[in-house]
Amino acid sequence: MVRFLLILGVAAAVFVLYSIIDAAMTDPRRVRGVSKPVWILIVVLLPVIGGVLWFMLGKGKRNQSRPLAPDDDPAFFGGIATSDEFDQRIRDLEKELADLDAEADFPASDKAPDSSPDKTPGKTPGKDSETNADKATDSAPPKTDGPDTEADHPKGSRSADD
């Protein structure tokens, strides 16, 4: 019997502690009856009965004004266009695409002359102009006078022009 009362006392203490924490953490808009601090006092002064009263009378339901998912919101489906409007929009887009394709299929004589950057008036491509590759092969590497110090020459290999 003592074990049963001990277990019952621990369960009651856990319930009261949970009730106090829940009353303190609950959004004030969900509290019914009296204010939040008064509910906390009721739970503390009437340990088990206060917790039961808090959960039965004091704590209101969740706020139902939370946003709904689009598939749960009837107003969302009301704003969706009908299939006739979709079909008409698709027909319009296909007509615009066909018009753009027709504009792109001009004969070769109707096109503007080619104005690529390689072609300049009065010059033929490849003549009178050097490319970077031509410049690189024509230029020789710069000449150096050789090493400046004796440390750069091994002993006995100094040339006569030093």
Accessible surface in RSA format (square Angstrom, percent):
REM  Atomic radii and reference values for relative SASA: ProtOr
REM  Chains: A
REM  Algorithm: Lee & Richards
REM  Probe-radius: 1.40
REM  Slices: 20
REM RES _ NUM      All-atoms   Total-Side   Main-Chain    Non-polar    All polar
REM                ABS   REL    ABS   REL    ABS   REL    ABS   REL    ABS   REL
RES MET A   1   170.55  88.3 124.40  82.3  46.15 109.9 105.58  89.8  64.97  86.1
RES VAL A   2   120.94  79.6 119.34 108.0   1.60   3.9 119.62 103.9   1.32   3.6
RES ARG A   3   198.45  83.3 196.95 100.4   1.51   3.6  69.88  95.5 128.58  77.9
RES PHE A   4   123.79  61.9 119.94  74.3   3.85  10.0 122.40  74.2   1.39   4.0
RES LEU A   5    99.71  55.5  91.97  65.8   7.74  19.5  92.24  64.8   7.47  20.1
RES LEU A   6   121.03  67.4 115.00  82.3   6.03  15.2 119.93  84.2   1.10   3.0
RES ILE A   7   120.36  68.5 117.90  87.8   2.46   5.9 119.78  86.3   0.58   1.6
RES LEU A   8    96.09  53.5  94.53  67.6   1.56   3.9  95.93  67.4   0.16   0.4
RES GLY A   9    40.21  49.6   0.00   N/A  40.21  49.6  34.03  93.4   6.18  13.8
RES VAL A  10    88.23  58.1  85.23  77.2   3.00   7.2  87.67  76.2   0.56   1.5
RES ALA A  11    53.32  49.0  43.29  66.8  10.03  22.8  49.03  69.0   4.29  11.4
RES ALA A  12    31.22  28.7  25.20  38.9   6.02  13.7  30.61  43.1   0.61   1.6
RES ALA A  13    61.85  56.9  49.70  76.7  12.14  27.6  57.29  80.7   4.55  12.1
RES VAL A  14    93.46  61.5  91.85  83.2   1.61   3.9  92.83  80.7   0.63   1.7
RES PHE A  15    65.50  32.8  61.56  38.1   3.94  10.2  65.38  39.6   0.12   0.3
RES VAL A  16    22.56  14.8  22.56  20.4   0.00   0.0  22.56  19.6   0.00   0.0
RES LEU A  17   105.76  58.9 104.86  75.0   0.90   2.3 105.76  74.3   0.00   0.0
RES TYR A  18   130.24  60.8 127.36  72.5   2.88   7.5  89.57  67.3  40.68  50.1
RES SER A  19     0.00   0.0   0.00   0.0   0.00   0.0   0.00   0.0   0.00   0.0
RES ILE A  20    45.45  25.9  45.45  33.9   0.00   0.0  45.45  32.7   0.00   0.0
RES ILE A  21    93.69  53.3  91.87  68.4   1.82   4.4  93.69  67.5   0.00   0.0
RES ASP A  22    21.73  15.2  18.01  17.9   3.73   8.8   4.22   9.9  17.51  17.5
RES ALA A  23     0.00   0.0   0.00   0.0   0.00   0.0   0.00   0.0   0.00   0.0
RES ALA A  24    43.17  39.7  31.37  48.4  11.80  26.8  31.75  44.7  11.42  30.2
RES MET A  25   150.89  78.1 123.24  81.6  27.65  65.8  96.13  81.7  54.77  72.6
RES THR A  26     9.22   6.6   1.33   1.4   7.89  18.8   7.54  10.1   1.68   2.5
RES ASP A  27    53.42  37.4  44.37  44.2   9.04  21.4  26.06  61.3  27.36  27.3
RES PRO A  28    90.41  65.9  76.69  69.9  13.72  49.9  77.13  63.7  13.28  82.6
RES ARG A  29   199.00  83.6 161.85  82.5  37.15  88.5  80.58 110.1 118.42  71.8
RES ARG A  30    55.46  23.3  50.78  25.9   4.68  11.1  18.67  25.5  36.79  22.3
RES VAL A  31    25.33  16.7   4.46   4.0  20.87  50.3   4.46   3.9  20.87  56.6
RES ARG A  32   119.63  50.2 114.92  58.6   4.71  11.2  57.49  78.6  62.14  37.7
RES GLY A  33    83.37 102.8   0.00   N/A  83.37 102.8  37.28 102.3  46.09 103.2
RES VAL A  34    68.04  44.8  57.97  52.5  10.07  24.3  65.22  56.7   2.82   7.6
RES SER A  35    64.11  54.2  48.83  65.2  15.29  35.2  48.98 104.3  15.14  21.2
RES LYS A  36    45.22  22.1  42.34  26.0   2.88   6.8  24.03  21.6  21.19  22.6
RES PRO A  37    87.71  63.9  84.44  77.0   3.27  11.9  86.30  71.3   1.40   8.7
RES VAL A  38    60.66  39.9  60.64  54.9   0.02   0.1  60.64  52.7   0.02   0.1
RES TRP A  39    15.34   6.2  15.34   7.4   0.00   0.0  15.34   8.2   0.00   0.0
RES ILE A  40    46.83  26.6  46.83  34.9   0.00   0.0  46.83  33.7   0.00   0.0
RES LEU A  41   102.31  57.0 102.31  73.2   0.00   0.0 102.31  71.8   0.00   0.0
RES ILE A  42    45.84  26.1  44.12  32.9   1.72   4.1  45.82  33.0   0.02   0.0
RES VAL A  43     0.00   0.0   0.00   0.0   0.00   0.0   0.00   0.0   0.00   0.0
RES VAL A  44    73.03  48.1  59.51  53.9  13.52  32.6  60.57  52.6  12.46  33.8
RES LEU A  45   130.63  72.8 108.25  77.4  22.38  56.3 110.71  77.8  19.92  53.6
RES LEU A  46    86.84  48.4  85.04  60.8   1.80   4.5  86.84  61.0   0.00   0.0
RES PRO A  47    70.65  51.5  70.65  64.4   0.00   0.0  70.65  58.3   0.00   0.0
RES VAL A  48    70.02  46.1  67.47  61.1   2.54   6.1  67.47  58.6   2.54   6.9
RES ILE A  49   113.02  64.3 111.23  82.9   1.78   4.3 112.43  81.0   0.59   1.6
RES GLY A  50     0.00   0.0   0.00   N/A   0.00   0.0   0.00   0.0   0.00   0.0
RES GLY A  51     0.00   0.0   0.00   N/A   0.00   0.0   0.00   0.0   0.00   0.0
RES VAL A  52    63.93  42.1  61.72  55.9   2.20   5.3  63.93  55.5   0.00   0.0
RES LEU A  53    60.30  33.6  60.30  43.1   0.00   0.0  60.30  42.4   0.00   0.0
RES TRP A  54     0.00   0.0   0.00   0.0   0.00   0.0   0.00   0.0   0.00   0.0
RES PHE A  55    68.39  34.2  48.32  29.9  20.07  52.2  48.39  29.3  20.00  57.2
RES MET A  56   133.25  69.0 111.39  73.7  21.86  52.1 100.17  85.2  33.08  43.8
RES LEU A  57   106.16  59.1 100.33  71.8   5.83  14.7 100.93  70.9   5.23  14.1
RES GLY A  58     0.00   0.0   0.00   N/A   0.00   0.0   0.00   0.0   0.00   0.0
RES LYS A  59    51.72  25.2  42.75  26.2   8.98  21.4  14.44  13.0  37.28  39.7
RES GLY A  60     7.21   8.9   0.00   N/A   7.21   8.9   4.83  13.2   2.39   5.3
RES LYS A  61   181.15  88.4 159.94  98.1  21.20  50.5 109.64  98.7  71.51  76.2
RES ARG A  62   179.83  75.5 172.48  87.9   7.35  17.5  51.84  70.9 127.98  77.6
RES ASN A  63    91.23  62.9  75.07  72.5  16.15  38.9  36.20  87.1  55.03  53.2
RES GLN A  64   142.63  79.8 119.57  87.4  23.06  54.9  61.27 130.4  81.36  61.7
RES SER A  65    89.98  76.0  55.88  74.6  34.10  78.6  52.96 112.8  37.02  51.9
RES ARG A  66   160.14  67.2 147.46  75.2  12.69  30.2  55.73  76.2 104.41  63.3
RES PRO A  67   123.74  90.2 102.10  93.1  21.64  78.6 112.98  93.3  10.76  66.8
RES LEU A  68    92.80  51.7  68.01  48.7  24.79  62.3  69.67  48.9  23.14  62.3
RES ALA A  69    48.69  44.8  36.78  56.8  11.91  27.1  43.22  60.9   5.47  14.5
RES PRO A  70    78.45  57.2  75.27  68.6   3.18  11.6  78.45  64.8   0.00   0.0
RES ASP A  71   103.12  72.2  83.28  82.9  19.84  46.9  33.73  79.4  69.38  69.2
RES ASP A  72    93.40  65.4  71.66  71.3  21.75  51.4  18.69  44.0  74.71  74.5
RES ASP A  73    45.90  32.2  45.57  45.4   0.32   0.8   2.09   4.9  43.81  43.7
RES PRO A  74   107.29  78.2  90.87  82.8  16.42  59.7  98.16  81.0   9.13  56.7
RES ALA A  75    79.49  73.1  55.58  85.8  23.91  54.4  66.45  93.6  13.04  34.5
RES PHE A  76    97.74  48.9  86.53  53.6  11.21  29.2  95.19  57.7   2.55   7.3
RES PHE A  77   111.15  55.6  98.05  60.7  13.10  34.1  98.36  59.6  12.79  36.6
RES GLY A  78    67.67  83.4   0.00   N/A  67.67  83.4  38.06 104.4  29.61  66.3
RES GLY A  79    70.86  87.4   0.00   N/A  70.86  87.4  39.04 107.1  31.82  71.3
RES ILE A  80    82.43  46.9  63.19  47.1  19.23  46.4  67.95  48.9  14.47  39.3
RES ALA A  81    40.19  36.9  24.42  37.7  15.77  35.9  31.13  43.8   9.06  24.0
RES THR A  82    83.92  59.7  76.32  77.4   7.61  18.1  78.68 105.7   5.24   7.9
RES SER A  83    76.97  65.0  70.19  93.7   6.79  15.6  42.78  91.1  34.19  47.9
RES ASP A  84   107.92  75.6 103.64 103.2   4.27  10.1  30.88  72.7  77.04  76.8
RES GLU A  85   100.87  57.9  92.16  69.7   8.71  20.7  43.06  83.3  57.81  47.2
RES PHE A  86   105.93  53.0 105.13  65.1   0.80   2.1 105.70  64.1   0.23   0.7
RES ASP A  87    66.51  46.6  64.48  64.2   2.02   4.8  11.35  26.7  55.16  55.0
RES GLN A  88    83.81  46.9  83.81  61.2   0.00   0.0  38.16  81.2  45.64  34.6
RES ARG A  89   132.53  55.6 130.50  66.5   2.03   4.8  49.16  67.2  83.37  50.5
RES ILE A  90    93.14  53.0  92.77  69.1   0.37   0.9  93.13  67.1   0.01   0.0
RES ARG A  91   130.73  54.9 125.35  63.9   5.38  12.8  64.90  88.7  65.84  39.9
RES ASP A  92    56.35  39.5  53.93  53.7   2.42   5.7  13.44  31.6  42.90  42.8
RES LEU A  93    79.74  44.4  75.72  54.2   4.02  10.1  75.85  53.3   3.89  10.5
RES GLU A  94   106.18  61.0 100.10  75.7   6.07  14.5  41.12  79.5  65.05  53.1
RES LYS A  95   136.19  66.4 129.40  79.4   6.80  16.2 100.11  90.1  36.08  38.4
RES GLU A  96    96.63  55.5  94.33  71.4   2.29   5.5  38.70  74.9  57.93  47.3
RES LEU A  97   107.33  59.8 105.55  75.5   1.77   4.5 106.64  74.9   0.69   1.9
RES ALA A  98    58.09  53.4  48.57  75.0   9.51  21.6  53.64  75.5   4.45  11.8
RES ASP A  99    66.78  46.8  64.69  64.4   2.09   4.9  22.05  51.9  44.73  44.6
RES LEU A 100   109.52  61.0 104.10  74.5   5.42  13.6 104.33  73.3   5.19  14.0
RES ASP A 101    80.82  56.6  79.50  79.1   1.32   3.1  22.95  54.0  57.87  57.7
RES ALA A 102    70.85  65.1  50.10  77.3  20.74  47.2  57.02  80.3  13.83  36.6
RES GLU A 103   102.72  59.0  97.33  73.6   5.39  12.8  37.28  72.1  65.45  53.4
RES ALA A 104    76.33  70.2  46.11  71.2  30.22  68.7  57.26  80.6  19.07  50.5
RES ASP A 105   114.52  80.2  86.68  86.3  27.84  65.8  32.99  77.6  81.53  81.3
RES PHE A 106   112.47  56.3  96.77  59.9  15.70  40.9  99.05  60.1  13.42  38.4
RES PRO A 107    81.00  59.0  68.24  62.2  12.76  46.4  80.93  66.8   0.07   0.5
RES ALA A 108    92.07  84.7  69.11 106.6  22.97  52.2  70.88  99.8  21.20  56.1
RES SER A 109   105.50  89.1  66.45  88.7  39.05  90.0  59.92 127.6  45.58  63.8
RES ASP A 110    91.68  64.2  58.16  57.9  33.52  79.3  16.39  38.6  75.30  75.1
RES LYS A 111   135.85  66.3 115.17  70.7  20.68  49.2  63.90  57.5  71.96  76.6
RES ALA A 112    87.82  80.7  59.60  92.0  28.22  64.2  65.99  92.9  21.83  57.8
RES PRO A 113   122.77  89.5 102.42  93.4  20.35  74.0 114.35  94.4   8.42  52.3
RES ASP A 114   104.77  73.4  74.97  74.6  29.81  70.5  34.36  80.9  70.42  70.2
RES SER A 115   106.97  90.4  74.31  99.2  32.66  75.2  49.46 105.3  57.51  80.6
RES SER A 116    39.35  33.2  30.60  40.8   8.74  20.1  31.39  66.9   7.95  11.1
RES PRO A 117   126.65  92.3  97.74  89.1  28.91 105.1 111.23  91.8  15.42  95.9
RES ASP A 118   115.29  80.8  96.19  95.7  19.11  45.2  23.78  56.0  91.51  91.3
RES LYS A 119   124.49  60.7 107.38  65.9  17.11  40.7  64.82  58.3  59.67  63.6
RES THR A 120    66.49  47.3  60.11  60.9   6.38  15.2  57.68  77.5   8.81  13.3
RES PRO A 121   136.04  99.1 105.17  95.9  30.86 112.2 117.28  96.8  18.76 116.6
RES GLY A 122    89.33 110.2   0.00   N/A  89.33 110.2  44.75 122.8  44.58  99.8
RES LYS A 123   115.30  56.2  99.09  60.8  16.21  38.6  57.02  51.3  58.28  62.1
RES THR A 124    84.75  60.3  79.25  80.3   5.50  13.1  76.03 102.1   8.72  13.2
RES PRO A 125    90.08  65.7  64.47  58.8  25.61  93.1  70.66  58.3  19.42 120.7
RES GLY A 126    68.44  84.4   0.00   N/A  68.44  84.4  37.25 102.2  31.18  69.8
RES LYS A 127   145.57  71.0 140.49  86.2   5.09  12.1  87.99  79.2  57.59  61.3
RES ASP A 128   127.60  89.4  86.09  85.7  41.51  98.2  28.92  68.1  98.68  98.4
RES SER A 129    63.40  53.6  45.12  60.2  18.27  42.1  39.59  84.3  23.81  33.4
RES GLU A 130   105.35  60.5  79.75  60.3  25.61  61.0  34.26  66.3  71.09  58.0
RES THR A 131    80.54  57.3  74.63  75.7   5.91  14.1  75.84 101.9   4.70   7.1
RES ASN A 132   124.08  85.6 115.05 111.2   9.03  21.7  34.08  82.0  90.01  87.0
RES ALA A 133    70.54  64.9  59.53  91.9  11.01  25.0  67.44  95.0   3.09   8.2
RES ASP A 134    66.09  46.3  65.31  65.0   0.78   1.8  11.14  26.2  54.95  54.8
RES LYS A 135   110.88  54.1 104.59  64.2   6.29  15.0  56.55  50.9  54.33  57.9
RES ALA A 136    72.41  66.6  48.47  74.8  23.93  54.4  57.49  81.0  14.92  39.5
RES THR A 137   113.71  80.9  80.85  82.0  32.87  78.3  77.83 104.5  35.89  54.3
RES ASP A 138   106.97  74.9  73.89  73.5  33.08  78.2  31.59  74.3  75.38  75.2
RES SER A 139    77.07  65.1  56.71  75.7  20.36  46.9  46.91  99.9  30.17  42.3
RES ALA A 140    85.80  78.9  58.26  89.9  27.54  62.7  63.01  88.7  22.79  60.4
RES PRO A 141   112.59  82.1  97.74  89.1  14.85  54.0 104.48  86.3   8.11  50.4
RES PRO A 142   123.62  90.1 100.00  91.2  23.61  85.8 111.23  91.8  12.39  77.0
RES LYS A 143   200.98  98.0 166.40 102.1  34.58  82.3 114.94 103.5  86.03  91.6
RES THR A 144   120.85  86.0  91.16  92.4  29.69  70.8  68.86  92.5  51.99  78.6
RES ASP A 145   155.20 108.7 112.00 111.5  43.19 102.1  37.40  88.0 117.80 117.5
RES GLY A 146    36.71  45.3   0.00   N/A  36.71  45.3  24.10  66.1  12.61  28.2
RES PRO A 147    63.12  46.0  41.45  37.8  21.67  78.8  50.87  42.0  12.25  76.2
RES ASP A 148   135.24  94.7  97.45  97.0  37.79  89.3  34.10  80.3 101.13 100.9
RES THR A 149    76.95  54.7  70.24  71.2   6.71  16.0  71.85  96.5   5.10   7.7
RES GLU A 150   129.38  74.3 118.40  89.6  10.97  26.1  35.59  68.8  93.78  76.6
RES ALA A 151    99.31  91.3  57.15  88.2  42.17  95.9  69.65  98.1  29.66  78.6
RES ASP A 152    85.27  59.7  57.33  57.1  27.93  66.1  15.03  35.4  70.24  70.0
RES HIS A 153    34.92  19.1  25.88  18.0   9.03  23.1  17.03  17.6  17.88  20.8
RES PRO A 154    94.86  69.1  83.37  76.0  11.50  41.8  94.13  77.7   0.73   4.6
RES LYS A 155   206.50 100.7 173.35 106.4  33.15  78.9 123.49 111.2  83.01  88.4
RES GLY A 156    84.63 104.4   0.00   N/A  84.63 104.4  43.35 119.0  41.28  92.4
RES SER A 157    61.43  51.9  36.42  48.6  25.01  57.6  43.93  93.6  17.50  24.5
RES ARG A 158   113.22  47.5  88.03  44.9  25.20  60.0  43.53  59.5  69.69  42.2
RES SER A 159    60.21  50.9  44.20  59.0  16.01  36.9  44.98  95.8  15.23  21.3
RES ALA A 160   112.63 103.6  69.27 106.9  43.36  98.6  81.56 114.9  31.07  82.3
RES ASP A 161   134.54  94.2  93.83  93.4  40.72  96.3  50.18 118.1  84.36  84.1
RES ASP A 162    96.00  67.2  34.15  34.0  61.85 146.3  24.58  57.8  71.42  71.2
END  Absolute sums over single chains surface
CHAIN  1 A    14422.8      11769.7       2653.1       9404.3       5018.5
END  Absolute sums over all chains
TOTAL         14422.8      11769.7       2653.1       9404.3       5018.5
